[in-house]
């Protein structure tokens, strides 16, 4: 089981909301209309799907063990 760290570059986010639709327990669209983390680390692979779904490339997911970007 991999453990991931999620990062959001809020300056890139346009608030499409696909990430929240895919992983609402990990990411939310906040009151300012951009993505915000609910959790920073997870073993849930939906984090990878949420990052891949972002049309702006605002979400990055890193494998904590290797430190390499996973999505």
N, C-alpha and C positions, 0 to 999 in steps of 0.2 A: 504494500500500500504506500503510495506516494503522498507526501505532505507538500502543499503548495502555499505560496505567498501571493496574494493578489494586490496589484497596485493599479490605481486609476489616475490618469493624467486629466484632471478635471478641466484644464484649459482646452483640451481636445474634444471633450464630450459635448454632443449636441442634443442629448436627452431623448434619443430615439426610443429607448426603453426596452429594446429586445433583451438586453442583459437581465433586466429585472424580471421580464416574462419567463426567461429560462431558469433563473436562479434567484428567486425572490428572498430566499433565506440567506443569500450571500451579498446581494447588491440591491440597492433601492434607488429610485429617482427621488431626490430630496426636494424640499420646498423651493429651491432655486432652479429646479428643472434639470439638474445634472446628476450623474451617477455618483453614489456614495457607498462605501463599504459598510455592510452589517458586521462582517468578520474579516480579519486580515489574513488568517491562515486557515486552511481546510484540507481535508483529504477527499473532498467531493469533486469528482471529475467534471461536474457541471460548470465549475469555474473555467475550465478550458473551453467549453462550448460557449459560455457567455463572452469570453474574450474573443473568440473566433467570430461571433455574431456582430461585434461592434464595427459599424461601417467607418468610424472615425479612427479606429486603432487606439482608442483611449485606454483600453484595459490590457495589462500585461500580467501574466501568471508565471511564476518562477518555481522550479523544483527546489525545495529547501535543502535536500541532500546534496545535489550537485551544484546548486546555485545558477544553473542554466535556465534560460527562458524556455518555458514549456508551451506557451501560447502568447 
